[in-house]
Amino acid sequence: MELEEITDLERRLVKSIKRSCLLCHARRAFHRSKNPEKEIVQASLSALAEIYENKFNALRRKNSTPEKIQAALANKRLVLDAIDTCRACDMQVDRGNRAMSELK
């Protein structure tokens, strides 16, 4: 995958995560047994972690600046932490959305 494709996919996934997380948070009062928004957020977070892995490797292959390489690695770690946070979420706070605002 080219770096431009990775960046475009990254941007779309972050937007999807933010939107779905806010929907999940807003619908907490419905007390549904099945929550499709939470499943979308978790799947998107997993895909985003893989995207950051690909971005990290693409930046290393291109001999990019160390700051960009470290930012991709830090973002991957942040997303992996967000996956665990989302799994344990009680929907009282939009945790996935807030984690996306911390990306570099």
All heavy atoms as an XYZ file, in Angstrom:
833
protein
N       0.838     -1.172      0.000
C       0.000      0.000      0.000
C       0.888      1.241      0.000
O       1.877      1.311      0.714
C      -0.875     -0.013      1.262
C      -2.319      0.242      0.993
S      -3.276      0.500      2.488
C      -3.955     -1.118      2.724
N       0.505      2.216     -0.784
C       1.231      3.476     -0.826
C       0.881      4.341      0.386
O      -0.187      4.187      0.983
C       0.878      4.237     -2.110
C       1.349      3.558     -3.363
C       2.866      3.527     -3.459
O       3.515      4.519     -3.075
O       3.390      2.508     -3.922
N       1.760      5.250      0.705
C       1.580      6.105      1.872
C       0.332      6.986      1.734
O      -0.367      7.233      2.715
C       2.828      6.960      2.084
C       3.004      7.595      3.438
C       2.941      6.552      4.536
C       4.315      8.336      3.508
N       0.029      7.434      0.520
C      -1.161      8.267      0.303
C      -2.440      7.463      0.559
O      -3.402      7.977      1.133
C      -1.187      8.822     -1.128
C      -0.051      9.775     -1.439
C       1.244      9.053     -1.790
O       1.201      7.888     -2.254
O       2.315      9.641     -1.566
N      -2.457      6.221      0.127
C      -3.609      5.349      0.359
C      -3.790      5.094      1.859
O      -4.920      5.084      2.366
C      -3.429      4.012     -0.345
C      -3.428      4.069     -1.835
C      -3.092      2.719     -2.443
O      -3.415      1.679     -1.832
O      -2.503      2.715     -3.528
N      -2.675      4.876      2.534
C      -2.715      4.631      3.977
C      -3.277      5.845      4.704
O      -4.136      5.716      5.578
C      -1.308      4.269      4.501
C      -0.876      2.904      3.960
C      -1.269      4.292      6.018
C       0.563      2.556      4.251
N      -2.824      7.025      4.331
C      -3.284      8.254      4.974
C      -4.772      8.480      4.720
O      -5.506      8.888      5.626
C      -2.471      9.455      4.471
O      -1.084      9.194      4.689
C      -2.847     10.731      5.196
N      -5.222      8.211      3.494
C      -6.635      8.373      3.168
C      -7.500      7.397      3.973
O      -8.523      7.779      4.537
C      -6.852      8.170      1.666
C      -8.289      8.387      1.258
O      -8.864      9.430      1.651
O      -8.837      7.516      0.549
N      -7.081      6.150      4.031
C      -7.823      5.146      4.795
C      -7.812      5.476      6.286
O      -8.825      5.313      6.980
C      -7.235      3.757      4.548
C      -7.993      2.569      5.104
C      -9.433      2.558      4.625
C      -7.308      1.284      4.701
N      -6.686      5.965      6.774
C      -6.576      6.375      8.180
C      -7.589      7.469      8.502
O      -8.308      7.397      9.504
C      -5.160      6.877      8.449
C      -4.947      7.535      9.772
C      -3.604      8.241      9.850
O      -2.783      8.141      8.922
O      -3.390      8.914     10.872
N      -7.689      8.456      7.636
C      -8.610      9.569      7.845
C     -10.067      9.085      7.861
O     -10.852      9.495      8.709
C      -8.393     10.612      6.743
C      -9.045     11.917      6.965
C      -8.666     13.015      5.958
N      -8.220     12.586      4.644
C      -6.928     12.574      4.234
N      -5.985     12.983      5.049
N      -6.612     12.189      3.027
N     -10.416      8.170      6.945
C     -11.789      7.645      6.898
C     -12.113      6.795      8.125
O     -13.222      6.865      8.663
C     -12.001      6.844      5.617
C     -12.142      7.750      4.395
C     -12.527      6.986      3.160
N     -11.312      6.348      2.645
C     -11.270      5.159      2.074
N     -12.356      4.445      1.930
N     -10.131      4.662      1.628
N     -11.155      6.006      8.589
C     -11.395      5.175      9.770
C     -11.568      6.012     11.028
O     -12.431      5.714     11.859
C     -10.259      4.172      9.954
C     -10.297      2.949      9.057
C      -9.006      2.148      9.190
C     -11.486      2.077      9.381
N     -10.755      7.049     11.171
C     -10.874      7.917     12.346
C     -12.247      8.580     12.359
O     -12.910      8.648     13.401
C      -9.743      8.967     12.373
C     -10.021     10.058     13.399
C      -8.408      8.300     12.669
N     -12.702      9.033     11.198
C     -14.028      9.654     11.103
C     -15.128      8.654     11.468
O     -16.061      8.978     12.198
C     -14.238     10.183      9.694
C     -15.485     10.981      9.518
C     -15.555     11.559      8.108
C     -16.817     12.358      7.923
N     -16.910     12.928      6.581
N     -15.000      7.422     10.997
C     -15.981      6.380     11.303
C     -15.995      6.054     12.789
O     -17.070      5.880     13.387
C     -15.661      5.120     10.498
O     -16.442      4.039     10.930
N     -14.827      5.977     13.391
C     -14.727      5.677     14.822
C     -15.390      6.775     15.645
O     -16.169      6.504     16.564
C     -13.265      5.469     15.245
C     -12.722      4.181     14.633
C     -13.122      5.457     16.762
C     -11.217      4.047     14.714
N     -15.097      8.025     15.312
C     -15.683      9.137     16.053
C     -17.203      9.124     15.957
O     -17.905      9.262     16.956
C     -15.146     10.469     15.519
C     -13.737     10.763     15.924
C     -13.321     12.108     15.377
C     -11.989     12.527     15.922
N     -11.642     13.893     15.510
N     -17.722      8.945     14.764
C     -19.170      8.965     14.548
C     -19.851      7.793     15.270
O     -20.831      7.978     15.988
C     -19.469      8.925     13.053
C     -20.947      8.953     12.727
C     -21.243      8.961     11.229
N     -20.489      7.984     10.490
C     -19.578      8.264      9.552
N     -19.315      9.502      9.236
N     -18.940      7.300      8.924
N     -19.308      6.604     15.094
C     -19.924      5.416     15.707
C     -19.832      5.444     17.224
O     -20.757      5.017     17.921
C     -19.273      4.148     15.161
O     -19.496      4.043     13.775
N     -18.741      5.945     17.752
C     -18.585      6.033     19.207
C     -19.590      7.024     19.789
O     -20.189      6.760     20.836
C     -17.161      6.430     19.570
S     -16.866      6.466     21.344
N     -19.780      8.137     19.130
C     -20.767      9.100     19.618
C     -22.178      8.531     19.545
O     -22.992      8.763     20.440
C     -20.675     10.406     18.815
C     -19.502     11.303     19.178
C     -19.407     12.482     18.213
C     -19.598     11.789     20.601
N     -22.486      7.763     18.503
C     -23.793      7.113     18.411
C     -23.982      6.091     19.525
O     -25.053      6.006     20.142
C     -23.957      6.431     17.054
C     -24.398      7.307     15.904
C     -24.318      6.538     14.596
C     -25.801      7.818     16.136
N     -22.951      5.310     19.784
C     -22.998      4.313     20.851
C     -23.248      5.000     22.194
O     -24.085      4.575     22.984
C     -21.690      3.525     20.875
S     -21.593      2.279     22.167
N     -22.527      6.075     22.430
C     -22.668      6.835     23.676
C     -24.073      7.451     23.787
O     -24.686      7.419     24.858
C     -21.602      7.924     23.732
C     -21.764      8.896     24.839
N     -21.669      8.542     26.169
C     -22.021     10.220     24.828
C     -21.854      9.610     26.924
N     -22.076     10.640     26.126
N     -24.602      7.965     22.691
C     -25.905      8.623     22.711
C     -27.046      7.631     22.915
O     -28.079      7.984     23.467
C     -26.123      9.387     21.412
N     -26.849      6.397     22.475
C     -27.917      5.401     22.569
C     -27.814      4.516     23.814
O     -28.449      3.474     23.889
C     -27.900      4.532     21.317
C     -28.235      5.329     20.079
C     -28.192      4.482     18.864
N     -28.512      5.294     17.693
C     -28.438      4.867     16.465
N     -28.062      3.633     16.215
N     -28.735      5.663     15.464
N     -27.066      4.936     24.791
C     -26.870      4.115     25.985
C     -28.158      3.917     26.768
O     -28.333      2.930     27.457
C     -25.791      4.711     26.877
C     -26.197      5.988     27.562
C     -25.060      6.594     28.367
N     -25.450      7.822     28.986
C     -25.447      9.008     28.398
N     -25.052      9.112     27.142
N     -25.818     10.093     29.044
N     -29.078      4.859     26.678
C     -30.320      4.786     27.444
C     -31.298      3.754     26.888
O     -32.273      3.423     27.552
C     -30.999      6.157     27.469
N     -31.045      3.228     25.698
C     -31.961      2.264     25.095
C     -31.822      0.879     25.700
O     -32.706      0.056     25.535
C     -31.751      2.186     23.585
C     -32.093      3.454     22.858
C     -31.450      3.773     21.685
C     -33.055      4.319     23.329
C     -31.765      4.932     21.003
C     -33.371      5.482     22.657
C     -32.719      5.786     21.491
N     -30.714      0.603     26.364
C     -30.463     -0.685     27.017
C     -30.695     -1.861     26.072
O     -31.421     -2.801     26.387
C     -31.326     -0.843     28.278
C     -31.098      0.239     29.270
N     -29.922      0.385     29.954
C     -31.907      1.257     29.676
C     -30.008      1.425     30.756
N     -31.202      1.982     30.602
N     -30.075     -1.776     24.913
C     -30.194     -2.856     23.934
C     -29.205     -3.959     24.269
O     -28.116     -3.702     24.777
C     -29.887     -2.346     22.532
C     -30.856     -1.301     22.062
C     -30.504     -0.840     20.690
N     -29.215     -0.154     20.737
C     -28.641      0.438     19.716
N     -29.223      0.414     18.555
N     -27.500      1.040     19.837
N     -29.582     -5.185     23.978
C     -28.670     -6.299     24.232
C     -27.585     -6.362     23.158
O     -26.472     -6.815     23.420
C     -29.437     -7.618     24.268
O     -30.069     -7.843     23.025
N     -27.913     -5.907     21.965
C     -26.941     -5.902     20.873
C     -26.638     -4.460     20.517
O     -27.544     -3.643     20.372
C     -27.517     -6.643     19.666
C     -26.524     -6.893     18.584
C     -27.102     -7.792     17.529
C     -26.027     -8.070     16.482
N     -26.543     -8.906     15.406
N     -25.357     -4.136     20.399
C     -24.952     -2.771     20.126
C     -24.091     -2.749     18.853
O     -22.880     -2.947     18.928
C     -24.178     -2.217     21.322
C     -23.962     -0.735     21.214
O     -24.224     -0.124     20.195
N     -23.469     -0.145     22.283
N     -24.690     -2.502     17.693
C     -23.916     -2.536     16.449
C     -22.873     -1.431     16.359
O     -21.822     -1.624     15.734
C     -24.976     -2.390     15.359
C     -26.145     -1.760     16.019
C     -26.095     -2.219     17.451
N     -23.119     -0.295     16.993
C     -22.146      0.793     16.936
C     -20.850      0.408     17.653
O     -19.760      0.722     17.187
C     -22.717      2.081     17.550
C     -23.782      2.743     16.725
C     -25.160      2.174     16.976
O     -25.353      1.433     17.980
O     -26.061      2.459     16.161
N     -20.985     -0.275     18.773
C     -19.793     -0.688     19.519
C     -18.981     -1.691     18.707
O     -17.747     -1.642     18.692
C     -20.195     -1.286     20.869
C     -19.025     -1.543     21.781
C     -19.499     -1.907     23.172
C     -18.318     -2.037     24.108
N     -18.731     -2.246     25.486
N     -19.676     -2.579     18.004
C     -18.985     -3.543     17.145
C     -18.272     -2.845     16.002
O     -17.147     -3.217     15.640
C     -19.988     -4.566     16.607
C     -20.589     -5.437     17.695
C     -21.766     -6.260     17.204
O     -22.027     -6.293     15.983
O     -22.430     -6.869     18.061
N     -18.894     -1.798     15.444
C     -18.267     -1.028     14.364
C     -17.020     -0.325     14.879
O     -15.979     -0.320     14.215
C     -19.268     -0.017     13.765
C     -20.375     -0.744     13.019
C     -18.572      0.976     12.849
C     -21.530      0.143     12.598
N     -17.124      0.262     16.063
C     -15.972      0.970     16.646
C     -14.821     -0.005     16.880
O     -13.674      0.281     16.525
C     -16.364      1.677     17.962
C     -15.136      2.218     18.675
C     -17.348      2.795     17.689
N     -15.115     -1.168     17.440
C     -14.049     -2.135     17.717
C     -13.415     -2.647     16.429
O     -12.186     -2.787     16.358
C     -14.602     -3.287     18.549
C     -14.918     -2.877     19.960
C     -15.541     -3.990     20.771
O     -15.913     -5.037     20.263
N     -15.656     -3.758     22.073
N     -14.216     -2.916     15.409
C     -13.670     -3.377     14.128
C     -12.838     -2.279     13.466
O     -11.757     -2.548     12.915
C     -14.795     -3.815     13.199
N     -13.316     -1.045     13.544
C     -12.578      0.071     12.953
C     -11.272      0.330     13.702
O     -10.255      0.663     13.093
C     -13.438      1.332     12.942
O     -14.560      1.165     12.119
N     -11.304      0.187     15.018
C     -10.075      0.359     15.795
C      -9.048     -0.710     15.448
O      -7.850     -0.415     15.326
C     -10.385      0.335     17.298
C     -11.001      1.601     17.882
C     -11.504      1.340     19.292
C     -10.012      2.745     17.867
N      -9.494     -1.931     15.271
C      -8.579     -3.005     14.880
C      -7.974     -2.733     13.504
O      -6.772     -2.925     13.296
C      -9.302     -4.347     14.866
O      -9.740     -4.677     16.148
N      -8.806     -2.270     12.584
C      -8.317     -1.936     11.248
C      -7.355     -0.758     11.304
O      -6.341     -0.734     10.594
C      -9.484     -1.618     10.321
N      -7.634      0.211     12.164
C      -6.762      1.376     12.289
C      -5.408      0.990     12.878
O      -4.374      1.528     12.476
C      -7.438      2.448     13.149
C      -6.766      3.808     13.203
C      -6.646      4.421     11.815
C      -7.537      4.743     14.120
N      -5.390      0.051     13.811
C      -4.112     -0.424     14.355
C      -3.275     -1.068     13.254
O      -2.055     -0.851     13.185
C      -4.353     -1.412     15.494
N      -3.924     -1.818     12.385
C      -3.217     -2.434     11.264
C      -2.725     -1.376     10.279
O      -1.620     -1.482      9.742
C      -4.161     -3.413     10.554
C      -3.474     -4.257      9.519
C      -4.411     -5.309      8.955
O      -5.186     -5.902      9.735
O      -4.353     -5.513      7.735
N      -3.514     -0.328     10.077
C      -3.111      0.769      9.195
C      -1.871      1.465      9.748
O      -0.946      1.786      9.000
C      -4.273      1.777      9.023
C      -5.366      1.172      8.158
C      -3.807      3.092      8.441
C      -4.945      0.883      6.734
N      -1.843      1.693     11.052
C      -0.670      2.340     11.641
C       0.563      1.440     11.567
O       1.680      1.928     11.430
C      -0.943      2.790     13.074
C      -1.696      4.087     13.120
C      -2.887      4.202     13.797
C      -1.221      5.209     12.458
C      -3.589      5.388     13.825
C      -1.911      6.399     12.476
C      -3.091      6.484     13.157
O      -3.772      7.667     13.168
N       0.369      0.142     11.643
C       1.489     -0.790     11.451
C       2.024     -0.660     10.023
O       3.237     -0.590      9.810
C       1.023     -2.224     11.726
C       2.079     -3.271     11.476
C       3.192     -3.258     12.497
O       2.958     -2.830     13.637
O       4.314     -3.675     12.153
N       1.113     -0.620      9.045
C       1.523     -0.454      7.649
C       2.185      0.901      7.416
O       3.157      1.006      6.664
C       0.323     -0.607      6.711
C      -0.219     -2.016      6.697
O       0.477     -2.965      7.043
N      -1.465     -2.153      6.316
N       1.652      1.941      8.050
C       2.230      3.279      7.914
C       3.636      3.320      8.509
O       4.548      3.892      7.913
C       1.332      4.302      8.601
C       1.757      5.731      8.389
C       0.744      6.690      8.991
C       1.091      8.121      8.680
N       0.081      9.048      9.228
N       3.801      2.703      9.661
C       5.111      2.634     10.304
C       6.129      1.964      9.376
O       7.229      2.481      9.160
C       4.982      1.867     11.625
C       6.275      1.591     12.320
C       6.949      2.585     12.996
C       6.825      0.319     12.315
C       8.139      2.336     13.648
C       8.016      0.049     12.957
C       8.679      1.062     13.626
N       5.735      0.823      8.788
C       6.650      0.113      7.894
C       6.918      0.890      6.611
O       8.050      0.908      6.118
C       6.093     -1.278      7.575
C       6.128     -2.180      8.781
O       7.003     -2.063      9.636
N       5.166     -3.081      8.874
N       5.893      1.560      6.071
C       6.072      2.349      4.849
C       6.997      3.536      5.096
O       7.850      3.855      4.261
C       4.722      2.830      4.328
N       6.850      4.173      6.238
C       7.718      5.303      6.570
C       9.163      4.846      6.768
O      10.103      5.552      6.361
C       7.206      6.018      7.819
C       5.923      6.825      7.655
C       5.402      7.287      9.014
C       6.148      8.016      6.740
N       9.342      3.680      7.369
C      10.697      3.161      7.545
C      11.330      2.819      6.209
O      12.523      3.069      5.992
C      10.670      1.923      8.439
C      10.494      2.274      9.883
C      10.639      1.110     10.818
N      11.417      0.018     10.291
C      11.203     -1.264     10.576
N      10.218     -1.591     11.369
N      11.950     -2.202     10.084
N      10.548      2.239      5.300
C      11.079      1.901      3.971
C      11.496      3.135      3.196
O      12.468      3.111      2.445
C      10.038      1.133      3.161
C       9.996     -0.342      3.459
C       9.174     -1.075      2.435
N       7.799     -0.611      2.407
C       6.806     -1.149      3.086
N       7.031     -2.197      3.862
N       5.583     -0.668      3.008
N      10.746      4.228      3.368
C      11.043      5.463      2.654
C      12.109      6.304      3.355
O      12.422      7.398      2.899
C       9.783      6.304      2.497
C       8.844      5.801      1.450
C       7.759      6.820      1.222
C       7.071      6.522     -0.080
N       6.247      7.632     -0.515
N      12.644      5.826      4.462
C      13.616      6.586      5.262
C      13.074      7.961      5.625
O      13.728      8.982      5.433
C      14.957      6.708      4.534
C      15.677      5.391      4.465
O      15.549      4.563      5.363
N      16.412      5.175      3.391
N      11.877      7.973      6.144
C      11.226      9.214      6.539
C      11.876      9.764      7.804
O      12.770      9.138      8.392
C       9.744      8.945      6.773
O       9.066     10.140      7.016
N      11.393     10.903      8.254
C      11.959     11.511      9.453
C      11.623     10.666     10.683
O      10.567     10.038     10.744
C      11.406     12.931      9.657
O      10.002     12.858      9.861
C      11.725     13.816      8.472
N      12.511     10.661     11.652
C      12.249      9.881     12.867
C      10.980     10.322     13.602
O      10.303      9.498     14.218
C      13.483     10.130     13.740
C      14.545     10.547     12.802
C      13.861     11.228     11.663
N      10.626     11.605     13.511
C       9.425     12.094     14.180
C       8.166     11.450     13.598
O       7.253     11.066     14.331
C       9.319     13.622     14.064
C      10.381     14.376     14.830
C      11.718     14.477     14.072
O      11.727     14.320     12.826
O      12.734     14.687     14.729
N       8.115     11.321     12.272
C       6.949     10.711     11.625
C       6.864      9.223     11.963
O       5.771      8.695     12.195
C       7.018     10.893     10.114
C       6.768     12.306      9.662
C       6.796     12.383      8.155
C       6.557     13.794      7.674
N       6.588     13.876      6.208
N       8.006      8.558     11.989
C       8.033      7.129     12.306
C       7.582      6.903     13.745
O       6.759      6.023     14.023
C       9.439      6.544     12.059
C       9.777      6.616     10.563
C       9.531      5.116     12.562
C      11.219      6.264     10.240
N       8.092      7.708     14.668
C       7.716      7.575     16.078
C       6.247      7.935     16.298
O       5.577      7.332     17.140
C       8.610      8.454     16.954
C      10.032      7.960     17.052
C      10.117      6.581     17.684
O       9.344      6.233     18.567
N      11.064      5.790     17.215
N       5.735      8.913     15.531
C       4.320      9.282     15.648
C       3.425      8.126     15.210
O       2.401      7.847     15.851
C       4.026     10.528     14.820
N       3.797      7.437     14.129
C       3.012      6.282     13.671
C       3.017      5.178     14.727
O       1.982      4.557     14.987
C       3.561      5.761     12.343
N       4.161      4.942     15.341
C       4.253      3.918     16.383
C       3.444      4.319     17.625
O       2.735      3.491     18.214
C       5.716      3.685     16.749
C       6.012      2.526     17.678
C       5.559      1.204     17.051
C       7.501      2.465     17.972
N       3.520      5.587     18.004
C       2.756      6.066     19.161
C       1.254      5.987     18.896
O       0.480      5.616     19.788
C       3.154      7.502     19.496
N       0.852      6.298     17.672
C      -0.566      6.207     17.316
C      -1.050      4.767     17.358
O      -2.167      4.498     17.796
C      -0.812      6.807     15.933
C      -0.745      8.312     15.945
O      -0.864      8.947     16.986
N      -0.539      8.896     14.789
N      -0.212      3.843     16.921
C      -0.589      2.434     16.967
C      -0.796      1.995     18.421
O      -1.778      1.321     18.737
C       0.476      1.562     16.318
C       0.142      0.085     16.368
C       1.259     -0.757     15.837
C       0.969     -2.222     16.110
N       2.136     -3.044     15.983
N       0.093      2.395     19.307
C      -0.048      2.048     20.721
C      -1.315      2.658     21.318
O      -2.020      2.009     22.094
C       1.166      2.530     21.498
C       2.415      1.752     21.206
C       3.578      2.257     22.019
N       4.782      1.568     21.652
C       5.966      2.138     21.576
N       6.103      3.411     21.864
N       7.029      1.444     21.231
N      -1.598      3.892     20.943
C      -2.791      4.566     21.438
C      -4.060      3.843     20.971
O      -4.997      3.652     21.753
C      -2.814      6.016     20.965
C      -3.972      6.841     21.479
C      -3.686      7.297     22.898
C      -4.208      8.020     20.582
N      -4.074      3.401     19.731
C      -5.237      2.699     19.189
C      -5.398      1.337     19.858
O      -6.516      0.914     20.174
C      -5.135      2.570     17.649
C      -6.185      1.631     17.104
C      -5.266      3.932     16.999
N      -4.298      0.640     20.107
C      -4.387     -0.650     20.791
C      -4.942     -0.477     22.202
O      -5.737     -1.298     22.674
C      -3.022     -1.340     20.816
C      -2.512     -1.849     19.466
C      -1.096     -2.372     19.603
C      -3.433     -2.911     18.899
N      -4.541      0.591     22.872
C      -5.110      0.888     24.193
C      -6.594      1.239     24.082
O      -7.393      0.869     24.948
C      -4.359      2.046     24.857
C      -2.963      1.662     25.303
O      -2.688      0.448     25.417
O      -2.140      2.578     25.522
N      -6.960      1.941     23.010
C      -8.358      2.328     22.810
C      -9.238      1.098     22.562
O     -10.415      1.091     22.945
C      -8.484      3.310     21.653
N      -8.689      0.074     21.940
C      -9.445     -1.166     21.711
C      -9.838     -1.780     23.057
O     -10.989     -2.153     23.272
C      -8.636     -2.166     20.869
C      -8.487     -1.660     19.434
C      -9.293     -3.539     20.870
C      -7.524     -2.479     18.594
N      -8.885     -1.874     23.958
C      -9.169     -2.423     25.287
C     -10.154     -1.541     26.056
O     -11.040     -2.041     26.748
C      -7.883     -2.589     26.089
C      -6.978     -3.660     25.512
O      -7.492     -4.564     24.836
O      -5.756     -3.568     25.735
N      -9.992     -0.245     25.933
C     -10.894      0.689     26.607
C     -12.308      0.544     26.075
O     -13.269      0.567     26.842
C     -10.399      2.133     26.402
O      -9.070      2.240     26.904
C     -11.284      3.124     27.120
N     -12.435      0.372     24.765
C     -13.759      0.232     24.152
C     -14.429     -1.074     24.592
O     -15.634     -1.095     24.835
C     -13.636      0.283     22.632
S     -15.204      0.183     21.774
N     -13.667     -2.131     24.706
C     -14.242     -3.409     25.142
C     -14.823     -3.320     26.545
O     -15.844     -3.930     26.858
C     -13.184     -4.506     25.094
C     -12.892     -4.975     23.710
C     -11.988     -6.177     23.715
N     -11.608     -6.499     22.348
C     -10.381     -6.775     21.957
N      -9.398     -6.799     22.837
N     -10.127     -7.041     20.705
N     -14.167     -2.549     27.401
C     -14.603     -2.429     28.792
C     -15.509     -1.222     29.022
O     -15.871     -0.935     30.156
C     -13.377     -2.318     29.693
N     -15.893     -0.549     27.967
C     -16.657      0.698     28.092
C     -18.076      0.441     28.586
O     -18.741     -0.502     28.170
C     -16.706      1.391     26.734
S     -17.562      2.973     26.766
N     -18.536      1.317     29.469
C     -19.907      1.235     29.967
C     -20.812      2.249     29.266
O     -21.938      2.468     29.683
C     -19.938      1.452     31.474
C     -19.351      2.792     31.872
O     -18.844      3.515     30.994
O     -19.408      3.114     33.067
N     -20.329      2.876     28.236
C     -21.043      3.841     27.376
C     -21.419      5.130     28.101
O     -22.242      5.893     27.625
C     -22.282      3.208     26.735
C     -21.953      2.042     25.844
S     -23.312      1.389     24.884
C     -24.572      1.070     26.068
N     -20.843      5.392     29.243
C     -21.117      6.638     29.951
C     -20.298      7.792     29.390
O     -20.679      8.945     29.517
C     -20.829      6.479     31.447
C     -21.731      5.484     32.133
C     -23.190      5.884     32.058
O     -23.529      7.048     32.214
N     -24.056      4.921     31.797
N     -19.160      7.451     28.770
C     -18.269      8.448     28.189
C     -17.884      7.952     26.800
O     -17.703      6.756     26.602
C     -17.000      8.628     29.062
C     -16.053      9.634     28.451
C     -17.372      9.037     30.472
N     -17.751      8.870     25.856
C     -17.364      8.508     24.498
C     -15.841      8.329     24.426
O     -15.120      9.148     23.900
C     -17.854      9.551     23.492
C     -17.402     10.952     23.825
O     -17.091     11.219     25.000
O     -17.326     11.780     22.900
N     -15.377      7.212     24.947
C     -13.944      6.974     25.102
C     -13.201      6.833     23.771
O     -12.089      7.316     23.629
C     -13.724      5.735     25.955
C     -14.302      5.881     27.353
C     -14.115      4.609     28.167
N     -14.981      4.552     29.326
C     -14.795      5.239     30.440
N     -13.782      6.036     30.548
N     -15.630      5.109     31.449
N     -13.792      6.171     22.814
C     -13.149      6.011     21.507
C     -12.983      7.336     20.797
O     -11.944      7.612     20.208
N     -14.003      8.164     20.871
C     -13.945      9.490     20.270
C     -12.848     10.331     20.908
O     -12.082     11.017     20.228
C     -15.298     10.186     20.407
C     -15.337     11.542     19.750
O     -14.708     11.768     18.731
N     -16.099     12.440     20.338
N     -12.744     10.271     22.212
C     -11.721     11.033     22.915
C     -10.313     10.519     22.626
O      -9.357     11.284     22.564
C     -11.992     11.026     24.413
C     -13.244     11.803     24.740
C     -13.553     11.804     26.199
N     -14.830     12.495     26.418
C     -15.188     12.976     27.581
N     -14.413     12.854     28.624
N     -16.347     13.584     27.686
N     -10.193      9.202     22.435
C      -8.881      8.645     22.094
C      -8.434      9.113     20.716
O      -7.247      9.335     20.485
C      -8.933      7.131     22.151
N      -9.374      9.287     19.790
C      -9.029      9.736     18.444
C      -8.513     11.159     18.429
O      -7.719     11.533     17.584
C     -10.225      9.611     17.493
C     -10.691      8.202     17.224
S      -9.422      7.160     16.488
C      -8.861      6.197     17.880
N      -8.930     11.956     19.390
C      -8.456     13.340     19.453
C      -7.015     13.416     19.949
O      -6.364     14.437     19.795
C      -9.362     14.190     20.341
O      -9.294     13.731     21.675
N      -6.507     12.325     20.521
C      -5.132     12.305     21.023
C      -4.122     11.826     19.965
O      -2.925     11.835     20.234
C      -5.039     11.381     22.237
C      -5.843     11.865     23.421
C      -5.787     10.909     24.591
O      -4.864     10.055     24.619
O      -6.660     10.994     25.455
N      -4.605     11.425     18.779
C      -3.688     10.959     17.730
C      -2.783     12.097     17.275
O      -3.186     13.257     17.234
C      -4.481     10.416     16.534
C      -5.278      9.144     16.779
C      -6.084      8.798     15.546
C      -4.363      7.996     17.138
N      -1.576     11.714     16.887
C      -0.605     12.703     16.422
C      -0.619     12.787     14.922
O      -0.826     11.869     14.221
C       0.780     12.336     16.894
C       0.887     12.334     18.397
C       2.243     11.892     18.836
C       2.273     11.797     20.348
N       3.499     11.304     20.863
